[in-house]
Amino acid sequence: MAQKLKIIPLGGLHEIGKNITVYEYGNDMIIVDVGIGFPDDEMFGVDMVIPDFTYILNNKHKVKAVFLTHGHEDHIGAVPYLMRHLDVPIYCTKLTAGLVELKLAEQKILSKVKIHRVSAGDTVQAGVFSVEFINVNHSIVDSCALAIDTPCGKVFQTGDFKIDTSPVNGEMIDLTRIGQLGREGITLLLSESTNVERPGHTMSEKTVGDTFMHLFKDSNKRIIVASFASNVHRIQQIINAAVANNRKVAFAGRSMENILTLGTELGYIQIPEGHLVDLASVNQYPAKKICIITTGSQGEPMSGLHRMAFSTHRQVTVGKNDLIIISASPIPGNEKTVYRVIDELFKLGADVIYERLAEVHVSGHACREELKTMLALTRPKNFMPVHGEYRHLARHAELAVAMGVPASNVFIGEIGRIVEVSKNGTVKLGGTVPAGSVLVDGLGVGDVGSVVLRDRKLLAQDGLIVVVATLSARTGEIVAGPDIVTRGFVYAKEAEAIINQIRETTVATLNACQGSITDWVAIKAEIRSALSTLLYRQTKRSPMILPVLMEV
């Protein structure tokens, strides 16, 4: 039986983020991107979501290399968690490599990982796979699409991209090479779908630079700009506007400081001598002479802007002499958090400018016309939309059919579902492999599961009641208690009646069990059942009930 190419998305489908794709042929396997997802409102206390690596780890003897398209968290954030278990090289461009090295150093595994820096136009051989890096425009420099040559034809994976005809660094997406690959023949196109619902074209990053120039020129206030730390072109444009208007520049937030160091080393960020000042010294200058570039464009609780908004920042106090520019749009799900920060900044008397009020942000993702251009240039025999929730994938699939791809050759995949490519170029959906999400909470990886989340949700919604009683080991009679402790249910002093009812029901249940039930697990279950019935009848709430029994 002829071997087939297997393409297995382990993330990035029916969701935004957590992008990872496995390519497998025979005994060779490569991995494209290893991203994180962000926890939703139901994931209480969870810091991040990473892909389930079970299939990769079960086949780690096959893995030849890891390839990264660019340096955003949803494409590189889970690299340290995977590379703890693999001894294979990583191939990526230089800024991506620098960001990955920072992550690996934090996890203290940098010394065991080989990172090879490549440039757009380079081709890397990894087992039977030949991977070519192709320059694309995005909201972070050094972004690339990948043309993957396989024994079953060429697969083109766009990564995140847009078509910017006047990019800040002057390097436009390599449409010439993409068109050439299309003429040579692309068996399968995997294209990102984030902005498929937006008509037209994405605006150029230079638009934001022009807006900054106008805002800086017209303001006598101290200017604080919040942006994604990874968007070095955006940071450089902020610096350019500050320098042009004779302002000193300071950076706030650890990720901003890291990207300043890395971007300066790589030549992506340039600050004229005498314009960079320490954050601790900004109060020594007049307001109109200072610009602070900070983290927190997504309202992150520990970020610089969040601490400024809630007056907990040690070095920056926001007031009526401040103009705050939020140079980002909220990631889906972050809207409430972002607008809460904006509200607090307004309460402090600051002027706040955000995307709805001015062109202070442009997307890094292709809109419909650009997605159509990608389909027209690549002319794929088969198409699979990636990087999007289900509605994004469905709309992108419709777009591909409208652009001439036969409907029978368009596939909407699922996480863990194998896409099989035959040597004759036919594609079909196959079986499944283990896939899903692993939750990271503090230092724990995967130890927070559905049961723990359910308990956290219950605690958050209805609180906790602890019932403590001491029983005689000989007779089973109550020796002390029961004492009732509540957290997040009612304040005991203000709800004496319900506390007394809990105590009376517990005593009655223990007395009923005396002599007839000797198993303590069964006694606790009886207490939980009796109290659950009582509390729901009296309060219409279902708190977590924790009986604690001791014997003397």
LUMSEZA-23093 format. One record per residue (C-alpha): x, y, z. Coordinates in pm, 1 decimal. Each point is the difference from the previous one (the first is absolute). Example, Ala and Ser with C-alpha at 12.3 -4.5 7.8 and 13.67 -1.06 7.14 Angstrom:
# residues 2
(r (1230.0 -450.0 780.0)),
(r (137.0 344.0 -66.0)),
This chain:
# residues 552
(r (0.0 0.0 0.0)),
(r (142.1 336.8 -104.1)),
(r (97.3 229.7 283.4)),
(r (-191.1 322.6 50.8)),
(r (92.9 337.0 137.2)),
(r (-180.2 64.3 327.4)),
(r (-68.8 359.1 105.6)),
(r (-131.9 21.3 356.4)),
(r (-109.1 334.4 150.4)),
(r (32.7 -31.6 379.1)),
(r (-131.8 354.1 51.8)),
(r (-109.9 314.8 -181.1)),
(r (-326.3 -139.6 -139.6)),
(r (-338.5 109.0 138.5)),
(r (196.2 236.6 226.5)),
(r (226.6 304.8 -13.0)),
(r (347.7 -92.6 118.9)),
(r (179.8 -320.0 103.7)),
(r (130.9 -48.9 -354.7)),
(r (191.1 -321.8 -63.9)),
(r (7.5 -229.8 -303.2)),
(r (173.8 -336.6 -38.1)),
(r (119.2 -130.0 -339.0)),
(r (72.6 -373.3 -11.0)),
(r (118.4 -228.3 -277.1)),
(r (123.1 -349.0 85.8)),
(r (261.9 33.7 272.7)),
(r (48.7 375.1 -46.4)),
(r (-190.9 271.8 182.5)),
(r (33.1 377.8 22.5)),
(r (-193.9 249.3 211.8)),
(r (-108.7 347.5 -113.5)),
(r (-59.5 251.7 283.4)),
(r (-55.8 -81.2 367.3)),
(r (-235.6 266.4 132.2)),
(r (-204.9 65.1 311.6)),
(r (-365.6 87.7 37.9)),
(r (-142.5 241.2 253.1)),
(r (-236.1 -120.2 276.4)),
(r (-368.8 85.4 -25.2)),
(r (-226.2 119.4 280.5)),
(r (-80.1 -357.1 105.7)),
(r (367.1 -85.0 67.3)),
(r (33.7 148.7 347.6)),
(r (362.9 63.2 97.8)),
(r (147.3 -153.5 -317.4)),
(r (297.6 194.3 -138.7)),
(r (15.5 -142.7 -350.7)),
(r (-116.9 -286.1 -219.4)),
(r (246.9 -215.2 -193.2)),
(r (-62.1 -277.0 -255.7)),
(r (-18.0 -364.3 98.5)),
(r (338.2 -139.6 -114.5)),
(r (-92.1 -366.9 57.0)),
(r (18.7 -100.0 -368.0)),
(r (333.8 176.3 -50.0)),
(r (154.3 -151.2 313.0)),
(r (-123.2 -348.8 -95.1)),
(r (182.1 45.6 -332.7)),
(r (291.0 217.7 110.1)),
(r (251.8 -236.7 -162.8)),
(r (-144.7 116.5 -334.3)),
(r (27.4 376.6 62.0)),
(r (274.3 160.2 -209.7)),
(r (-49.4 373.1 66.8)),
(r (-228.7 278.6 118.6)),
(r (-74.3 293.7 -234.3)),
(r (-140.9 332.4 123.2)),
(r (-173.2 250.7 -229.2)),
(r (31.5 304.3 230.0)),
(r (42.0 113.1 359.6)),
(r (-353.6 52.8 132.9)),
(r (-109.1 -185.2 313.1)),
(r (-268.3 -197.7 -182.3)),
(r (276.4 -146.0 -218.3)),
(r (302.0 -32.7 236.0)),
(r (-136.8 24.4 356.1)),
(r (-4.3 -376.0 65.4)),
(r (347.9 -70.1 -143.7)),
(r (161.8 -45.8 346.1)),
(r (-266.0 -252.5 103.8)),
(r (63.0 -211.6 -311.8)),
(r (377.7 33.9 -13.2)),
(r (35.6 -142.0 351.6)),
(r (-77.0 -333.7 -165.1)),
(r (165.1 29.5 -343.6)),
(r (359.8 12.2 -117.0)),
(r (-44.3 147.4 -348.4)),
(r (101.5 332.4 -158.0)),
(r (-228.2 303.0 -33.0)),
(r (11.1 202.2 -323.5)),
(r (-127.2 358.6 -2.0)),
(r (92.8 356.0 -93.9)),
(r (217.4 214.9 226.4)),
(r (-259.1 199.1 199.0)),
(r (-205.0 -315.1 54.8)),
(r (318.3 -175.1 117.4)),
(r (75.1 280.2 245.8)),
(r (-351.7 -16.6 148.8)),
(r (15.1 -379.7 27.1)),
(r (338.6 19.3 172.3)),
(r (-148.8 231.2 265.4)),
(r (-274.3 -256.6 66.3)),
(r (239.9 -293.6 14.1)),
(r (231.7 191.7 234.0)),
(r (-290.9 69.7 238.7)),
(r (-69.8 -374.7 10.4)),
(r (373.2 -72.5 40.7)),
(r (20.2 -227.5 -306.1)),
(r (169.7 234.9 -248.0)),
(r (328.9 -193.9 9.3)),
(r (-162.4 -325.2 -120.1)),
(r (-186.0 146.0 -300.7)),
(r (165.6 63.3 -338.3)),
(r (-145.4 305.3 -176.4)),
(r (100.1 64.0 -361.1)),
(r (-59.4 351.0 -135.3)),
(r (-118.1 12.4 -359.7)),
(r (-105.4 278.0 -235.9)),
(r (-286.3 32.2 -246.9)),
(r (103.6 -188.5 -313.0)),
(r (188.5 -272.3 189.6)),
(r (-93.8 -366.8 -39.8)),
(r (52.7 -260.7 273.9)),
(r (4.1 -377.7 -49.9)),
(r (-152.5 -203.0 285.1)),
(r (-38.6 -368.7 -80.9)),
(r (-214.0 -31.1 -313.5)),
(r (-127.6 356.0 44.1)),
(r (150.3 305.0 -168.6)),
(r (-122.0 324.1 162.0)),
(r (38.5 339.8 -167.7)),
(r (-46.9 322.2 199.6)),
(r (-185.5 272.1 -194.5)),
(r (-25.1 361.1 119.5)),
(r (-347.5 127.4 93.2)),
(r (-129.5 317.6 166.3)),
(r (-149.5 -23.2 347.5)),
(r (-7.3 201.6 323.1)),
(r (338.5 -138.9 101.6)),
(r (316.4 5.3 -208.4)),
(r (168.5 -312.8 -135.1)),
(r (-332.6 -170.8 -73.4)),
(r (4.3 -276.0 -260.5)),
(r (-228.5 -235.8 -185.2)),
(r (128.2 -353.0 -58.0)),
(r (8.2 -193.3 -328.0)),
(r (39.5 -362.9 105.5)),
(r (116.0 -242.1 -269.3)),
(r (-113.3 -355.3 79.4)),
(r (-5.7 -336.7 -183.8)),
(r (-372.2 70.6 -59.1)),
(r (36.7 346.7 -147.9)),
(r (49.7 352.7 128.8)),
(r (-195.3 137.7 295.0)),
(r (-11.5 376.6 53.6)),
(r (-68.3 122.0 355.6)),
(r (-44.7 376.9 13.1)),
(r (48.9 56.1 373.2)),
(r (-142.1 338.5 103.0)),
(r (25.1 251.1 -283.5)),
(r (-133.6 309.2 -170.9)),
(r (93.3 173.6 -323.9)),
(r (157.8 335.6 87.9)),
(r (109.8 188.3 -311.3)),
(r (185.8 263.9 203.9)),
(r (142.5 -183.1 302.5)),
(r (204.5 187.3 259.1)),
(r (317.7 -198.0 -71.1)),
(r (-44.8 15.2 -378.1)),
(r (-19.3 -377.8 -39.8)),
(r (-329.7 -89.2 -160.4)),
(r (-147.8 -350.6 9.2)),
(r (172.3 -210.5 -266.7)),
(r (-294.6 -24.6 -237.6)),
(r (236.0 -84.5 -287.0)),
(r (125.4 -318.5 166.9)),
(r (-350.7 -95.7 115.7)),
(r (-129.0 38.1 -356.2)),
(r (290.7 -205.9 -132.0)),
(r (-81.8 -278.6 247.0)),
(r (-362.1 16.3 -116.5)),
(r (109.6 -52.5 -360.1)),
(r (220.5 -293.7 103.2)),
(r (-299.5 -159.2 173.2)),
(r (-124.6 5.8 358.2)),
(r (-180.1 -312.0 114.2)),
(r (-144.1 151.1 318.1)),
(r (-28.3 354.9 134.5)),
(r (-39.6 62.2 373.6)),
(r (-93.5 367.1 37.1)),
(r (-79.1 206.3 309.2)),
(r (-360.2 113.0 43.1)),
(r (-2.6 258.5 281.4)),
(r (-130.4 298.2 -199.6)),
(r (-205.2 -184.6 -263.5)),
(r (-314.0 182.5 118.7)),
(r (156.3 340.4 -73.1)),
(r (-43.5 130.3 -356.5)),
(r (270.1 179.1 -197.2)),
(r (365.5 30.7 93.8)),
(r (180.5 45.3 330.7)),
(r (149.6 348.1 39.1)),
(r (376.0 43.8 -13.9)),
(r (198.3 25.3 322.7)),
(r (124.0 338.9 -125.5)),
(r (-351.9 138.3 57.8)),
(r (59.1 -35.1 374.4)),
(r (332.4 182.8 -25.8)),
(r (-171.9 297.9 -166.6)),
(r (-264.1 5.5 277.9)),
(r (271.0 -0.6 267.6)),
(r (172.6 295.5 -165.0)),
(r (-322.4 205.3 9.5)),
(r (-85.7 -94.8 358.8)),
(r (349.9 74.1 131.4)),
(r (19.8 331.4 -186.8)),
(r (-333.0 124.7 135.5)),
(r (47.5 -94.9 367.3)),
(r (174.4 177.8 287.6)),
(r (-80.0 -282.7 241.2)),
(r (213.9 -294.1 103.1)),
(r (-72.0 -280.1 -247.7)),
(r (-30.5 -363.0 110.3)),
(r (-39.6 -256.3 -279.5)),
(r (-104.4 -360.2 65.2)),
(r (79.9 -251.4 -271.9)),
(r (94.2 -362.2 -56.3)),
(r (367.1 -35.6 93.8)),
(r (60.8 -232.4 -295.1)),
(r (-102.7 261.6 -259.7)),
(r (344.0 154.7 -40.5)),
(r (-105.4 204.9 -304.9)),
(r (-276.1 159.1 208.8)),
(r (247.8 72.4 278.8)),
(r (243.8 154.9 -246.5)),
(r (-274.3 224.0 -140.3)),
(r (-88.0 116.0 352.7)),
(r (368.4 76.0 60.0)),
(r (19.9 189.2 -332.2)),
(r (-301.5 216.0 92.8)),
(r (146.2 70.4 345.9)),
(r (343.4 93.6 -135.0)),
(r (-150.8 220.0 -274.8)),
(r (-182.9 193.5 272.2)),
(r (298.9 22.0 234.6)),
(r (-125.2 -245.1 260.4)),
(r (202.0 -241.0 213.3)),
(r (-108.8 -365.4 -13.0)),
(r (-35.5 -238.8 293.9)),
(r (-117.1 -362.2 5.0)),
(r (-230.4 -161.1 258.2)),
(r (-65.2 -372.9 41.7)),
(r (234.2 -298.8 -7.4)),
(r (-94.3 -117.9 -349.6)),
(r (54.1 354.1 -134.9)),
(r (343.3 13.6 160.9)),
(r (84.0 -343.6 -144.2)),
(r (-109.4 96.5 -351.9)),
(r (194.2 329.1 25.0)),
(r (318.4 -192.9 77.1)),
(r (-63.4 -264.6 -265.1)),
(r (-124.0 243.0 -267.1)),
(r (298.4 229.9 53.5)),
(r (245.3 -290.2 -23.7)),
(r (-155.5 -117.8 -327.9)),
(r (-22.4 351.0 -145.5)),
(r (-381.7 15.1 -14.7)),
(r (-29.1 272.4 264.4)),
(r (212.1 314.8 -22.8)),
(r (-12.5 282.5 253.4)),
(r (218.2 307.8 -58.7)),
(r (251.5 57.3 276.3)),
(r (-132.8 207.8 288.2)),
(r (-368.0 -84.0 -58.2)),
(r (-27.2 -317.5 210.3)),
(r (-52.8 60.4 372.7)),
(r (-64.7 -223.2 297.7)),
(r (-360.9 -26.4 114.6)),
(r (99.5 108.4 351.0)),
(r (116.2 339.8 -133.4)),
(r (-307.3 100.7 -207.9)),
(r (-134.3 232.0 271.8)),
(r (310.9 216.0 -36.6)),
(r (-117.4 119.4 -343.8)),
(r (-293.1 221.5 -105.1)),
(r (-305.0 -200.7 -110.7)),
(r (32.0 115.9 -361.9)),
(r (354.9 -139.4 -15.6)),
(r (-83.4 -361.6 92.1)),
(r (-140.3 -306.4 -177.6)),
(r (-44.3 -329.1 185.8)),
(r (-42.5 -321.9 -199.3)),
(r (-168.3 -264.1 214.2)),
(r (-149.7 -346.5 4.7)),
(r (-368.7 -49.3 73.8)),
(r (-182.0 57.2 -328.6)),
(r (-218.2 -302.5 85.8)),
(r (-69.6 109.2 357.3)),
(r (219.8 -275.9 149.0)),
(r (-23.8 22.3 382.7)),
(r (376.5 18.0 67.1)),
(r (87.6 223.8 -296.4)),
(r (134.4 353.8 17.6)),
(r (-316.5 171.0 -126.2)),
(r (-228.5 -197.5 232.9)),
(r (207.6 101.6 302.2)),
(r (-0.6 362.1 -116.3)),
(r (-379.2 -7.2 -45.4)),
(r (-59.1 -137.8 349.8)),
(r (264.3 226.6 162.9)),
(r (227.2 -286.4 108.8)),
(r (297.4 85.1 -223.2)),
(r (302.4 99.2 207.4)),
(r (147.7 246.7 -248.8)),
(r (-283.8 137.3 -213.0)),
(r (-302.3 185.6 135.3)),
(r (-264.2 74.2 -264.3)),
(r (-195.4 324.6 6.5)),
(r (-148.6 281.2 -206.7)),
(r (337.8 79.8 -158.7)),
(r (13.3 -338.6 -174.2)),
(r (-107.4 -110.3 -347.9)),
(r (-36.0 -380.0 -15.1)),
(r (6.4 -169.6 -341.2)),
(r (-102.0 -366.5 -13.2)),
(r (153.3 -120.5 -324.2)),
(r (-172.0 -337.8 -29.3)),
(r (-346.1 -146.0 -39.3)),
(r (-131.4 -237.6 266.6)),
(r (59.9 -367.5 -68.0)),
(r (-341.1 -175.6 -10.3)),
(r (-97.1 -66.2 360.8)),
(r (211.8 285.2 140.6)),
(r (-246.3 280.5 -77.0)),
(r (-136.0 38.2 354.9)),
(r (347.1 6.6 153.5)),
(r (129.0 259.0 -247.4)),
(r (-299.7 233.6 36.7)),
(r (17.4 -28.1 379.0)),
(r (357.7 132.2 -15.2)),
(r (-110.1 279.0 -235.5)),
(r (-278.5 95.4 243.1)),
(r (246.2 20.0 289.1)),
(r (237.9 219.0 -202.1)),
(r (-285.6 240.0 -78.6)),
(r (-88.5 10.0 372.3)),
(r (356.0 114.6 72.2)),
(r (-52.5 295.1 -234.8)),
(r (217.9 -121.4 -287.5)),
(r (-89.4 34.7 -367.2)),
(r (-22.5 -347.0 -157.5)),
(r (18.7 -75.5 -370.9)),
(r (-72.5 -351.9 -120.7)),
(r (-74.3 -171.2 -329.4)),
(r (-361.7 114.9 -25.2)),
(r (104.4 365.5 27.3)),
(r (303.9 12.1 -229.9)),
(r (210.2 -215.3 -230.6)),
(r (240.8 -103.7 277.0)),
(r (-7.8 -368.7 -92.1)),
(r (-15.9 -210.9 -314.0)),
(r (-42.2 -374.7 -15.5)),
(r (279.6 -234.1 -96.9)),
(r (-242.4 -243.2 -163.1)),
(r (-123.2 -17.0 -359.6)),
(r (-351.8 117.1 -80.4)),
(r (-218.6 -159.7 -269.2)),
(r (164.4 157.0 -305.4)),
(r (345.9 -102.3 121.0)),
(r (-119.9 -354.5 70.6)),
(r (-138.8 -8.1 -353.7)),
(r (336.3 119.2 -133.7)),
(r (174.5 -283.4 186.9)),
(r (-241.0 -253.7 -150.9)),
(r (46.0 149.8 -348.2)),
(r (379.9 -9.4 20.9)),
(r (35.3 -349.0 148.3)),
(r (-273.4 -162.3 -214.0)),
(r (-17.2 -299.3 236.1)),
(r (-150.6 -334.5 -102.5)),
(r (-130.7 -37.9 355.9)),
(r (-69.8 250.3 275.4)),
(r (-34.2 -10.1 378.1)),
(r (-66.2 319.8 199.5)),
(r (184.2 22.9 333.9)),
(r (47.1 243.0 288.3)),
(r (-356.5 93.4 85.1)),
(r (-321.6 -87.6 175.2)),
(r (-245.0 -218.0 -192.4)),
(r (-185.1 291.9 -161.4)),
(r (333.3 137.7 -129.4)),
(r (91.2 -336.3 -151.5)),
(r (-345.4 -38.5 -157.3)),
(r (10.9 348.3 -156.6)),
(r (353.3 -58.3 -129.7)),
(r (-107.2 -333.5 -149.6)),
(r (-283.6 181.0 -182.4)),
(r (250.4 256.2 -127.5)),
(r (225.7 -273.8 -138.3)),
(r (-290.2 -159.2 -188.0)),
(r (-92.4 342.7 -141.8)),
(r (362.8 32.8 -116.6)),
(r (-20.3 -323.6 -197.4)),
(r (115.7 -273.5 238.1)),
(r (-240.5 -295.6 -44.8)),
(r (-228.1 -35.6 303.4)),
(r (101.9 -367.7 26.9)),
(r (361.8 113.3 44.9)),
(r (-70.4 241.7 288.5)),
(r (31.8 -143.3 350.7)),
(r (-93.6 141.6 338.3)),
(r (210.6 -198.3 244.2)),
(r (-9.7 -54.7 372.8)),
(r (265.0 -12.1 268.5)),
(r (146.9 -350.1 -2.5)),
(r (-162.1 -97.6 -332.8)),
(r (252.0 -138.7 -249.0)),
(r (9.8 152.5 -348.8)),
(r (131.7 -265.4 -239.8)),
(r (173.5 99.8 -323.2)),
(r (64.9 -270.5 -261.8)),
(r (281.4 2.1 -254.5)),
(r (-251.0 70.1 -277.7)),
(r (-96.4 324.6 177.9)),
(r (-335.2 -109.5 140.7)),
(r (-82.9 114.6 352.1)),
(r (-246.6 -144.4 248.0)),
(r (-76.2 21.3 370.7)),
(r (111.4 -309.5 190.3)),
(r (-11.3 -120.8 359.5)),
(r (91.4 184.7 317.2)),
(r (289.4 16.5 244.7)),
(r (-0.8 112.9 366.6)),
(r (-40.1 378.4 3.6)),
(r (-143.8 277.6 208.8)),
(r (109.9 248.9 261.6)),
(r (235.6 -24.5 295.9)),
(r (-40.5 266.8 266.8)),
(r (298.8 174.1 157.1)),
(r (-53.9 145.3 347.7)),
(r (313.0 137.0 165.4)),
(r (263.3 -274.3 -13.3)),
(r (-260.4 -269.7 -55.2)),
(r (-40.2 -132.8 -354.1)),
(r (-308.9 -212.3 -55.2)),
(r (-81.7 -51.0 369.1)),
(r (-303.2 228.4 -27.8)),
(r (-264.3 -209.8 -173.6)),
(r (-375.1 11.9 -50.6)),
(r (-73.3 -109.0 358.5)),
(r (216.8 275.3 148.1)),
(r (-153.2 258.2 -234.0)),
(r (-346.8 -116.6 94.8)),
(r (85.4 43.4 369.3)),
(r (145.9 346.8 -62.4)),
(r (-310.2 98.2 -193.2)),
(r (-221.9 -124.6 283.3)),
(r (207.2 189.4 258.1)),
(r (-21.4 317.5 -208.8)),
(r (-375.2 -26.9 -49.5)),
(r (-138.3 -124.7 332.5)),
(r (284.2 -16.3 252.2)),
(r (111.7 -261.2 252.4)),
(r (-139.5 -143.9 323.2)),
(r (222.6 -203.3 232.1)),
(r (-170.1 -211.8 267.2)),
(r (233.7 -118.8 277.8)),
(r (-111.5 -256.9 258.3)),
(r (177.0 -228.0 248.7)),
(r (-150.0 -345.9 63.9)),
(r (62.3 -264.2 263.1)),
(r (196.6 -291.3 -144.8)),
(r (-184.7 -242.5 231.0)),
(r (-363.0 111.9 -28.9)),
(r (-9.6 229.8 -303.5)),
(r (-161.7 276.2 205.5)),
(r (80.0 368.4 -60.5)),
(r (267.2 110.4 248.2)),
(r (61.9 353.1 -134.4)),
(r (-156.5 220.6 -263.9)),
(r (-118.9 8.6 -259.7)),
(r (175.6 327.5 -78.5)),
(r (-100.9 175.2 -322.1)),
(r (249.3 205.1 -206.6)),
(r (-114.7 179.6 -317.0)),
(r (198.1 173.6 -271.9)),
(r (-172.2 183.4 -282.9)),
(r (-344.4 -129.3 102.4)),
(r (-134.1 224.5 275.2)),
(r (165.2 204.2 271.5)),
(r (-72.4 -209.2 310.6)),
(r (-94.3 284.6 236.7)),
(r (-257.9 133.0 -244.0)),
(r (-152.7 -341.4 -72.4)),
(r (-26.1 -160.3 340.7)),
(r (-331.4 -167.8 -84.4)),
(r (133.7 -194.2 -300.7)),
(r (319.6 -93.3 189.9)),
(r (-213.6 -140.8 281.6)),
(r (-203.3 -199.1 -252.7)),
(r (322.2 -142.6 -149.2)),
(r (116.4 -97.9 348.9)),
(r (-336.8 -161.4 91.0)),
(r (-15.2 -193.5 -328.7)),
(r (355.9 -126.1 50.6)),
(r (-80.1 -117.6 354.6)),
(r (-315.2 -173.9 -119.5)),
(r (188.0 -173.4 -282.2)),
(r (281.6 -117.0 229.4)),
(r (-250.5 -133.2 253.0)),
(r (-186.7 -184.4 -276.3)),
(r (325.6 -160.3 -117.0)),
(r (103.1 -104.9 352.3)),
(r (2.7 -376.5 24.3)),
(r (-130.3 -59.1 -354.1)),
(r (287.8 147.9 -206.7)),
(r (359.7 -49.4 113.5)),
(r (178.8 95.3 -325.3)),
(r (119.0 360.6 35.4)),
(r (-8.2 61.4 -375.4)),
(r (-368.5 -96.9 -0.3)),
(r (-70.5 223.6 302.7)),
(r (159.7 299.9 -176.9)),
(r (-207.1 -74.8 -310.1)),
(r (-316.4 -0.9 212.5)),
(r (94.4 339.4 152.2)),
(r (68.9 147.4 -345.4)),
(r (-330.6 -130.9 -135.9)),
(r (-206.4 129.4 293.0)),
(r (165.9 343.9 -0.1)),
(r (-21.9 35.3 -380.1)),
(r (-374.3 -59.7 14.7)),
(r (-42.3 245.0 290.9)),
(r (210.5 278.5 -152.2)),
(r (-152.6 -18.2 -346.9)),
(r (-350.7 5.5 150.6)),
(r (82.7 296.6 223.5)),
(r (236.0 207.2 -220.4)),
(r (-16.8 -144.3 -358.1)),
(r (380.7 -31.2 20.3)),
(r (225.7 -306.0 -27.0)),
(r (320.5 73.6 191.8)),
(r (281.2 -250.4 30.8)),
(r (-52.2 -193.6 324.7)),
(r (305.6 -145.3 173.3)),
(r (-72.5 -218.1 307.2)),
(r (300.6 -54.8 230.4)),
(r (-43.8 -279.1 258.1)),
(r (245.0 -84.4 277.5)),
(r (-17.5 -275.7 258.8)),
(r (121.9 -15.7 359.7)),
